[in-house]
């Protein structure tokens, strides 16, 4: 919401400085977003008279002027066709910056004649479009004075941010009222002229009383719609609105001045009377912004017998809009239901100055006065004669009374304000306060409907800075732990991953549809995505990480280790959101760079992914020794180099391995990528209360013994199956079994591989004898044989 | 005999230190102490001697044996040491060659700041609460006193999901939460007061430019108790910001504002100074920066959660986590937070060891 200081002073008698007013606005909740004085840019330009004008000796189109800007004659070369002796215009001396030309003037010779400045056009000063010649001021303009002072441009433009609850401050008058309440001046009541209308009012009526409870109108005939008065155009221009014509400018001016949107219809373009009714589905209207809108059933519109002429309270129609040929008009001053306006505006994606005010709720008690002021301005500046006023319906002016206790200022607001001071504050804002504190808000404050709102009014005017800080009561003793098991898990896994050399990324929660489809598809697709790439809620963290990996590789990085902890978004049986805490990681490029010690660079492989998965699961407290490595990682993965880690056959804790080359190709990622997705939500919860006591330390009395076995096994037998068989051969003695060599090739028959296993044996109460060791070895060989393994000689 | 022993002593004790290899020394050992060695032979003669002779010769011969054995051991140690020195000299390597580069990962600034917040607020008795990011209309708006037609909904550029259940109107309208405030509602519905929580997490608005991303992070704070006032809110925010920035010169400015779910409402600016052309939080010489929205929880919100607003009152606040990180650690582009650029992550990220603690300071 923009206005100028001068405009404000029409409503507020004040001696306060600009700075005091700006501080005051922010202090009471009308945040100043900016202030700008257009006159400052033109401070160097003065009113000047052309004393004489003679032809330039070297150029037909130039003249050599003698100009008096208050300091006696100066020679200026000028190309304007209207430059002539006696003209009073605007002069910029050397050193002045001309905003429209983006140059700073200096003394220069133009075709051999010295020029000491410039007579300016409106466009050169960015105060208008005129560029046919230099500005011509009235003959009596005081030579030598500052042009911006003379033209009233020295009026700072203030931009305040108005919160959605304050429709009353969508008008300069309401802002003045707030400032007056804050002690920054005295509010000047708007002058409501008496307009003597003749004859019956225009034919307007209401069919949709819910959407448009009140429709007041007055006709003016025989008017002339020319250019609005200079002061009005200047103010509208200052706040960034383009002057159009007197009638349009009056409605725009009143919208900003009093927060009272109006609409003016060209009577000649209407067929029959106007009715506020509900739109029929599919009705269309071309609005004043030049766009065509198709209306939905139920939107409130103003229509005549033939067509819709106004999207009620949002924007007028182009067909019945006024023009320079307009002679007769109907002025509409209506009250539209805020909820209806909000719904229609949202549905049409159409914002306007009028909608902003109507959807917050204009003052329902200001229809008569608003219409009178508007009609007065039209008559005053356009001439013509006014009809009587038609009042269809009645605006909802009843306000609910609130029971208030002045003690609330302290018990809720934290500031003790004397009751009488509170009364004075509320009354200065227009509230009615009875002796027993029944408070009725003014009609322009429909946002206030409870005691807490009144506390806010009192505190913001009294000064929120006066509220003293009060420490929150503190529980005795040292602060207790507050983190939940899930939060601790997330923190541990995050820091474990970072400690293992992985960089944590945060990627978008939404993906393109194809990216999501590659990982099983998303359960949630946005109705209004910001782009096709950010449309589907991710079913996996890997696509986002892969995109990040791809960007990093394109930037020339040779190794990418990225992880993310976040949610994947599923849907439960009932269709509700099912968000699951997940860790994703990708390893791309080189696991090891080439080096003088190890030689060639080594790329990441599936076992790197497995190592990360197991390490992070261990950090998460998962029983990693009990996990089963199984297949079926899914279609996104390399079918022969991926797997799942499961707790029991069904609970998948992680997927790991190499990603499918087709998937990588689709996102233009060169090379192989190892990845892990770890399902933190699937981890078994820790049971029991926190117990810090650990079991007693009881190392075995006797040393363990190691024995190696090399087996010839079918190539398809998994190492895991063989190791499990070996471990199970003698559960009392065998405490460990580990593959230390896998070999195929020379000496191993085709379709087979050699797997060497180191078995750790732990004697309990007495050392193993040779026979015992032989017995265990026999059991190992027998157990392995059941898996198709043959001990190698 | 006597003369022989003296000759033998002179010979051996002269030759042993001069032995120039382990083999030469071994030959001398065999020559003197071996089975047929001269000293071994001499010892054998003792048996044939008279007791008197044995009395005088025994110590002499044994003394010679010990002297020779010691000389051999001494020489052997010297030779071994020389051999080790020679071997080590041959093993010299260029110690300026690079060792394996350490592989260090990083924690994202958003995670780090969330940990910092949890640490600070734990000391003030606040637990960390969470809620779904895919929310329904009621929790995100209605329960927070934002009815469908409320102009405030225009302030939230909301991402919606298509109407559920084939438009039967029975399923609630689902959306991506536009703020962390629905966690307030869920917490009040789930647990009895008194309540002190913070709720950090992802939030979404359909907005994208240099300072807005469609996804960002917020932290919500909520206190519900008896007798809580705006004064407590002010103290909490001031205490939090002082702890977060680890500066005592934090200056707050509260500005009356509007949020549908708080009344009274205030936006909170924090003062900054300009140091080396950059805005640094602290003091107020440079101006004010908006960091927080806050207020006393609206009685309608408390009532919507089934509590009696005449008994329970409290405050709530919300704050951008990404923004807090930027103000504390100096990043200037929000979009980079979500790009996964490893160079950026290495630059602005944190070591896994930088765990925020109150005793060590929450900043790193």
Interface residues (C-beta under 8 A of the other chain):
Chain A: X26 X27 X28 X29 X31 X163 X164 X165 X166 X338 X339 X340 X342 X343 X346 X356 X359 X360 X410 X411 X412 X413 X414 X415 X450 X451 X452 X453 X455 X456 X459 X460 X464 X465 X467 X468 X469 X470 X471 X472 X474 X475 X479 X481 X482 X483 X484 X486 X487 X491 X494 X495 X496 X497 X498 X499 X500 X501 X502 X503 X504 X505 X506 X507 X508 X509 X510 X524 X525 X526 X527 X528 X529 X530 X534 X537 X544 X545 X547 X548 X549 X551 X552 X555 X557 X560 X561 X562 X563 X565 X566 X567 X569 X575 X577 X579 X593 X595 X596 X597
Chain B: X97 X98 X100 X101 X103 X104 X105 X106 X107 X108 X110 X111 X115 X118 X121 X122 X123 X124 X125 X126 X127 X128 X130 X132 X133 X134 X135 X147 X148 X149 X150 X151 X152 X153 X154 X155 X159 X160 X161 X162 X164 X165 X171 X174 X176 X196 X202 X204 X206 X208 X214 X215 X223 X227 X228 X229 X230 X231 X232 X233 X234 X235 X236 X238 X239 X253 X254 X255 X256 X257 X258 X263 X264 X265 X266 X267 X296 X298 X299 X300 X313 X337 X338 X339 X340 X341 X342 X343 X345 X346 X349 X350 X351 X352 X353 X355
